[in-house]
Amino acid sequence: MNDFLSSLNINQKRAVTAPFDVPIVVIAGAGTGKTKVLTTRIMYLLEELEYTCENILALTFTNKAAFEMVERIERAGFPKITWMSTYSSLGLKILKEDIGKLNRNNNFVVIDEEEQNDIILTIKRRINNVNLTDAKLSKSPRVIIGIINDIYTIFFDEIYNNNFSKILNSKNFWWKYHLNDKEKQDIFDIFCQYHELKKNDNYVDYNDLLNLPLIIFENDPITRQKWQKRFSYILVDEFQDTSYLQFKFLLYLYNPNQNNLFVVGDPDQTIYTWRGAYPHIFKDLYQKFPNCIKITLDKNYRSTQNILDAGNQVISCNKNRDDKKLFSDKKNQELVNIYIGETKEKQWNFVVNEIEKLKTKYEYKDMVILYRSKNETQMVENKFIVKQIPYKIFGGIKFWQRREIKDILSFLKLSVNNNDELALKRIIYFTKAGIGETKIENINKTAKENNISFFEALKFETNPKIISFIKKVEEILNEIINLSISQSIEKIIEKTKYYDFLTNEYEVTDALEREQNVKELINTALVKEKEIENKYISIPDFLNEISLYISSNDTIVQGNDFVSLMTIHHAKGLEFKIVFVVGMVDGIFPNNNTDNYEEERRLAYVAITRAKEILYLCGYKEVTGYLRDWRMPTVNFQFIKEAQGIHARKIQDSYKTLNELKNDFFDSTKNIPVNERYNEFGLEIDIGDFIIHTVFGQGQVIGKNCDEIDVIFNTGKTMKLNSRHKSISKKVI
């Protein structure tokens, strides 16, 4: 055991050896070794206090985390922990043993999302057929399942007490789904039928794995006590991610006679409230156990102190938190880099240039780009492909491969080639044309027999639905003939009511994200139109350029050396030597689709603390084109401002490019007298000084001969310049 303790710092050792007759709360900051503390605590239980592997329960949030902890304990020479489990896995074991307490057989069937989908679809069809005189329910099974899952999460007590009318009448619950009264009633009816069907057919879904054991424990004290006695000690990992119902479940398992609870977590990393994490979980824990011992882990083993100072400053602006300040012994004191470009493209140009420079010392796999919203990646994906920089997107799909982008592009493709069968079939689906698979097969047969296109074969059909569909498609194609690309896309969205389709097909947050992707597509077209003198770039040229990006996507990554791109949520628990946090402008990050500003700040804290050696915080000033309608009216950089200090340096453009200059002294196209282009005397510049050039940006002087200076710029270029030229100014550090 001494070997275990010798590798721990003071606070880690306090946590591992803390008393066992009182609940222990370990506030573990980012990179402070929480997993090490939790697994070492289990080893301490086994060796010093002679607990057994069968009576220790360790709860985690992912099977991967459970497996890694079991492996770590086994590597230390201990037997496998029997009850290292997620909440749902534990709930399943409880149901296999005790579902009979609910008068149900233990031969129940656990249904997955696909089976849920089939059940909801069947019930939905039944409701639509019954209500023939009313508007049909257009919401997809995916959306309905999302709402039903929310009902099970939020209204546990009402469901348990059969108070279903309270669910239907809860205005605070239903308003966020954008439903009319008819849709609200239909979805509630589907929920009721689904709830009964599960009981009658002995089905168990994911929600039931927690809810049904809770009902058993509330109903049956003897069963509850049986499970309490089974676990002599309970440990919980990532406690900040605990939901209200999981906390309730945990309290039923907790044995008040043994005070057998040890939780590890970080309130500053509560970033999953949107999927059920309870933001006041630590406050409730302290109220439930006022005698608990709280131990803070604040020594960080991941990041440099400058990075931690930036994170500490940002998170300290939150009011509802346990106060702590991370520190590090790491000696590398690279300053945090802050860059705010004039435009989004300049931000990405800067990021790509920095990656190219860093590649001389680091590998691509050392670098990650983090963003709040997935639609931020389109521009940099294109640049990576052009520059042949390998990259991989985690937890998402590459921009040009996203369904909503392909949907809109299918109309553009059809306008160029009405023989494009794949494009037409995609349009049939997302416009809900009502043309089924059997009918499509028959039309395909007609096309082959008559040697005509699929579109032409459609025109042989006499079905009113198909006639209406063809008329609608041709109307759109005719309207976009003389429009620009951006205008064409807007027209397609308007005529197909595409945003309504997204709302009906996806849950609210998913639909909003896909809508933003479509708006980014419009913005891409606007940027492309702005680049060329002829605003009306042809649809074929636009599609061909996109095809180059798409065809390059899968061939660019070879091996495991690539730049990683991911959302901040996806990066939780990961670390990289170099981190770029992009899009840090109010409206994007912090996101203007949320009212939880403190959680947005916690996201910023998580993003910052992923960095081990070098950190970049990036944003941009100009909001172009179509994106204006979903951004804050004024440009602000709240989280960047909060991260600033002596530990950071600003390297944003503090110069104007040639086409932005108001003066003519550096316009080589104009005949300006030489003596007007130069100052009378050169600047007082020495080797090592930094200068700003109106075209080439920031650089450092590496050589000097009278008025002639050698400068290496941030782009990597080295140039000889005349220090008297008016394009040069000295940067004051």
Residue pairs with C-beta under 8 A, 6 or more apart in sequence:
1 43
1 44
1 47
1 48
4 16
4 40
4 43
4 44
4 76
5 13
5 16
5 17
5 40
8 16
8 36
8 37
8 40
9 33
9 299
11 295
11 296
11 297
11 298
11 299
12 33
12 36
12 37
12 40
12 297
14 295
15 24
15 26
15 37
15 41
15 295
15 297
16 37
16 40
16 41
16 44
17 44
18 24
18 262
18 293
18 295
19 293
20 45
20 49
20 233
20 259
20 260
21 258
21 259
22 259
22 291
22 292
22 293
23 259
23 261
23 262
23 263
23 285
23 289
23 291
23 292
23 293
24 261
24 262
24 263
24 292
24 293
24 295
25 239
25 263
25 282
25 285
25 286
25 289
25 292
25 293
25 294
25 295
26 34
26 37
26 38
26 262
26 263
26 264
26 265
26 294
26 295
26 296
26 297
27 265
27 266
27 267
27 294
27 295
27 296
27 297
27 322
27 324
28 34
28 37
28 264
28 265
28 266
28 297
29 266
29 268
29 296
29 297
29 298
29 300
29 324
29 326
30 266
30 268
30 269
30 300
30 302
30 303
30 311
30 326
30 605
30 606
30 609
31 300
31 301
31 302
31 303
31 326
31 575
31 609
32 297
32 298
32 299
32 300
32 301
32 326
33 297
33 301
34 237
34 264
34 265
34 266
34 297
35 65
35 68
35 69
35 72
35 237
37 264
37 297
38 58
38 69
38 235
38 237
38 262
38 264
39 69
39 72
39 73
39 76
41 235
41 262
42 56
42 58
42 69
42 73
42 78
42 81
42 235
43 73
43 76
43 78
45 51
45 56
45 233
46 52
46 53
46 56
46 78
47 78
51 232
51 233
52 232
53 78
53 79
53 80
53 81
53 82
54 82
54 83
55 230
55 231
55 232
55 233
56 81
56 82
56 83
56 231
56 232
56 233
56 235
57 83
57 85
57 90
57 231
57 233
57 234
57 235
57 253
58 66
58 69
58 81
58 83
58 84
58 85
58 234
58 235
58 236
58 237
59 85
59 86
59 87
59 90
59 234
59 235
59 236
59 237
59 250
60 66
60 69
60 84
60 85
60 86
60 237
60 238
61 86
61 87
61 237
61 238
61 241
62 86
63 86
63 89
65 237
65 238
66 84
66 85
66 86
66 89
69 81
69 84
69 237
70 80
70 81
70 84
73 80
73 81
74 80
83 90
83 231
85 93
87 209
87 210
87 246
87 249
88 206
88 209
88 210
91 208
91 209
91 210
91 212
91 213
91 249
92 110
92 209
94 213
94 216
94 227
95 106
95 108
95 204
95 208
95 209
95 212
95 213
96 106
97 106
98 213
98 216
98 220
98 223
99 105
99 106
99 108
99 212
99 216
100 106
101 216
101 219
101 220
101 223
102 212
102 215
102 216
102 219
104 199
104 202
105 202
107 202
108 202
108 203
108 204
109 201
109 202
109 203
109 204
110 203
110 204
110 205
110 209
111 119
111 203
111 204
111 205
113 145
116 141
116 145
116 205
117 141
117 142
117 145
119 194
119 197
119 203
120 141
120 144
120 145
120 148
120 190
120 194
121 141
123 190
123 193
123 194
123 197
124 137
124 141
124 144
124 190
126 193
127 137
127 186
127 189
127 190
128 136
128 137
131 186
134 182
135 182
137 182
137 183
137 186
137 187
138 183
138 432
138 504
139 179
139 183
139 187
139 504
140 504
140 505
140 506
142 505
142 506
142 507
143 177
143 504
143 505
143 506
143 507
144 187
144 190
146 507
146 508
147 177
147 187
147 191
147 507
148 187
148 190
148 191
148 194
149 206
149 207
150 173
151 159
151 167
151 173
151 191
152 159
152 207
152 211
153 207
153 243
153 245
153 276
154 173
155 166
155 167
155 170
155 173
156 211
156 214
156 245
157 163
158 164
158 166
158 167
159 167
159 195
159 211
160 214
160 215
160 218
164 188
164 192
167 173
167 188
167 191
168 184
168 185
168 188
174 184
176 508
177 184
177 508
178 503
178 508
179 187
197 203
198 204
198 205
198 208
204 212
210 245
210 246
210 249
211 245
213 249
214 245
214 248
214 249
214 252
216 223
216 224
217 223
217 224
217 227
217 249
217 252
218 252
224 252
227 252
227 253
228 252
228 253
228 254
228 255
229 255
231 253
231 255
231 260
232 255
232 258
232 260
233 258
233 260
233 262
234 250
234 253
234 254
234 260
234 261
234 262
235 262
235 263
235 264
236 242
236 250
236 261
236 262
236 263
236 264
236 265
237 264
237 265
238 264
238 265
239 263
239 264
239 265
239 281
239 282
239 285
240 265
240 266
240 267
240 269
240 270
240 277
240 281
240 282
241 265
241 270
241 272
241 277
242 250
242 265
242 277
242 278
242 281
243 276
243 277
243 278
244 276
244 278
247 278
247 281
247 284
247 285
251 288
254 260
254 261
261 289
263 285
265 282
267 282
267 321
267 322
268 315
268 318
268 321
268 322
268 324
268 602
268 605
269 572
269 602
269 605
269 606
270 277
270 279
270 281
270 599
270 602
271 277
271 568
271 569
271 572
271 599
271 602
271 603
271 606
272 569
273 279
273 596
273 599
274 509
278 284
279 320
279 596
279 599
282 322
285 292
286 292
294 322
296 322
296 324
298 324
298 325
298 326
298 327
299 326
299 327
299 328
299 329
300 308
300 326
300 327
300 328
300 609
301 328
302 328
302 575
302 609
302 612
303 311
303 326
303 328
303 330
303 609
303 611
303 612
304 328
304 330
304 332
304 333
304 334
304 612
304 613
305 327
305 328
305 330
305 333
305 647
306 333
306 334
306 335
306 336
306 615
306 647
306 648
307 336
307 608
307 609
307 611
307 612
307 615
307 647
308 326
308 327
308 328
308 609
309 336
309 645
309 647
310 336
310 608
310 615
310 617
310 643
310 645
310 647
310 648
311 326
311 605
311 608
311 609
311 643
312 325
312 326
313 642
313 643
313 644
313 645
314 601
314 604
314 605
314 608
314 639
314 642
314 643
315 321
315 601
315 602
315 604
315 605
316 325
317 601
317 642
318 598
318 601
318 602
319 598
320 598
326 609
332 613
334 613
334 614
335 647
335 648
335 649
336 615
336 616
336 617
336 643
336 647
336 648
336 649
337 354
337 614
337 615
337 616
337 617
337 648
337 649
337 651
338 616
338 617
338 618
338 640
338 643
338 644
338 648
338 649
338 650
338 651
338 652
339 347
339 350
339 616
339 617
339 618
339 619
339 650
339 651
339 652
340 347
340 618
340 619
340 620
340 621
340 637
340 640
340 650
340 652
340 653
341 347
341 349
341 350
341 618
341 619
341 620
341 621
341 652
341 653
342 620
342 621
342 622
342 653
343 620
343 621
343 622
343 624
344 379
344 620
344 622
344 624
345 379
345 527
346 620
346 653
347 582
347 583
347 618
347 619
347 620
348 379
348 380
348 383
348 582
349 383
350 618
351 369
351 380
351 580
351 582
351 616
351 618
352 380
352 383
352 384
352 387
352 389
353 714
353 715
353 716
354 580
354 616
355 364
355 367
355 389
355 563
356 387
356 389
356 716
357 714
357 716
358 366
358 367
358 578
358 614
362 577
362 578
363 561
364 389
364 390
364 391
364 561
364 562
364 563
365 560
365 561
365 562
365 563
365 564
366 576
366 577
366 578
367 563
367 564
367 576
367 577
367 578
367 579
367 580
368 563
368 564
368 565
368 566
368 571
368 574
368 576
368 578
368 579
368 580
368 610
369 377
369 380
369 563
369 564
369 565
369 566
369 580
369 582
370 566
370 567
370 568
370 571
370 579
370 580
370 581
370 582
370 607
370 610
371 377
371 565
371 566
371 567
371 568
371 581
371 582
371 583
371 589
372 567
372 568
372 583
372 588
372 589
372 590
372 591
372 603
373 513
373 516
373 567
373 583
373 588
373 589
373 591
374 396
374 513
374 517
374 567
375 399
375 513
375 516
375 517
375 519
375 520
376 582
376 583
376 588
377 393
377 396
377 398
377 399
377 565
378 399
378 400
378 520
378 521
378 524
379 524
380 565
381 391
381 393
381 398
381 399
381 400
381 549
381 553
382 549
383 389
384 390
384 391
384 556
384 563
385 548
385 549
385 552
385 553
385 556
388 556
389 556
389 563
390 556
390 557
390 558
390 561
390 562
390 563
391 556
391 557
391 562
391 563
391 564
391 565
392 557
392 562
392 563
392 564
392 565
393 565
393 566
394 564
394 565
394 566
394 570
395 566
395 567
395 569
395 570
396 566
396 567
396 570
398 553
399 405
399 517
399 520
400 546
400 549
400 550
400 553
401 550
401 553
402 514
402 517
403 514
404 498
404 502
404 514
404 515
404 517
404 518
405 517
405 518
405 521
406 426
407 426
407 427
407 430
407 498
408 489
408 492
408 493
408 498
408 518
408 521
409 423
409 543
409 546
410 420
410 422
410 423
410 424
410 426
410 427
411 423
411 427
411 476
411 477
411 480
411 488
411 492
411 496
412 480
412 485
412 488
412 489
412 492
412 539
412 542
412 543
413 420
413 423
413 543
414 420
414 423
414 424
414 427
414 455
414 473
414 477
415 477
415 480
415 481
415 488
415 539
416 539
416 540
416 543
417 423
418 424
418 453
418 455
418 456
418 477
419 453
419 454
419 455
421 453
421 454
421 455
424 454
424 455
424 458
424 473
425 440
425 454
427 433
427 473
428 435
428 440
428 469
430 496
430 498
430 501
431 469
431 472
431 496
431 501
432 501
433 465
433 466
433 469
434 465
434 469
435 443
435 465
435 466
435 469
439 463
439 466
443 454
443 457
443 458
443 461
444 454
444 457
446 452
446 457
446 460
447 453
447 454
447 456
447 457
450 457
458 466
458 469
458 470
459 470
461 467
472 495
475 495
476 491
476 492
476 495
476 496
479 491
479 495
480 487
480 488
480 491
480 492
483 491
484 525
484 529
484 535
484 536
484 537
485 525
485 528
485 529
485 537
485 539
485 542
486 522
486 525
486 526
486 529
486 625
486 626
488 539
489 518
489 521
489 522
489 525
490 522
492 498
493 499
493 518
498 518
499 515
499 518
502 511
502 514
502 515
503 511
505 511
506 514
509 593
512 593
516 630
519 626
519 627
519 629
519 630
520 627
522 625
522 626
523 624
523 625
523 626
523 627
525 542
526 624
526 625
526 626
527 624
527 625
528 537
528 542
528 545
529 535
529 536
529 537
530 624
564 576
568 581
568 603
568 604
568 606
568 607
569 603
571 606
571 607
571 610
572 606
574 610
575 610
575 611
575 612
576 610
576 611
576 612
577 611
577 612
577 613
577 614
578 611
578 613
578 614
578 615
578 616
579 607
579 608
579 610
579 611
579 614
579 615
579 616
580 616
580 618
581 589
581 604
581 607
581 608
581 615
581 616
581 617
581 618
582 618
582 619
583 589
583 618
583 619
583 620
584 604
584 617
584 618
584 619
584 637
584 639
584 640
585 619
585 620
585 621
585 631
585 635
585 636
585 637
586 592
586 632
586 634
586 635
586 636
586 637
586 638
587 630
587 631
587 632
588 631
589 600
589 603
589 604
589 639
590 597
590 600
590 601
590 604
590 638
590 639
591 600
592 630
592 631
592 632
594 600
600 639
601 639
601 642
604 639
604 642
604 643
608 615
608 617
608 643
617 639
617 640
617 643
617 648
619 637
619 640
621 635
622 635
623 631
623 635
644 650
651 698
651 714
653 697
654 692
654 698
654 731
655 692
655 693
655 694
655 695
655 697
655 698
655 729
656 694
657 694
657 695
658 666
658 667
658 694
658 695
661 667
661 694
663 726
664 670
664 672
665 672
665 676
665 677
665 726
665 727
666 677
666 694
666 695
666 725
666 726
666 727
677 725
677 726
678 722
678 724
678 725
678 726
679 724
679 725
679 726
680 724
681 724
682 706
682 707
682 722
682 723
682 724
683 691
683 723
683 724
683 728
683 729
683 730
684 730
685 691
685 701
685 704
685 709
685 723
685 730
686 701
686 704
687 701
687 702
687 703
687 704
688 700
688 701
689 700
689 701
689 730
689 731
690 698
690 699
690 700
690 701
690 730
690 731
690 733
691 698
691 699
691 700
691 701
691 709
691 711
691 728
691 729
691 730
691 731
692 698
692 728
692 729
692 730
692 731
693 699
693 711
693 713
693 721
693 727
693 728
694 727
694 728
695 727
696 711
696 713
696 715
696 717
696 719
697 713
697 714
697 715
698 713
698 714
698 731
699 711
699 712
699 713
699 714
699 719
700 711
700 712
701 709
701 710
701 711
702 710
702 711
702 712
702 718
703 709
703 710
704 710
704 723
707 722
707 723
707 724
708 720
708 721
708 722
708 723
709 720
709 721
709 722
709 723
710 718
710 719
710 720
711 718
711 719
711 720
711 721
712 718
713 719
721 728
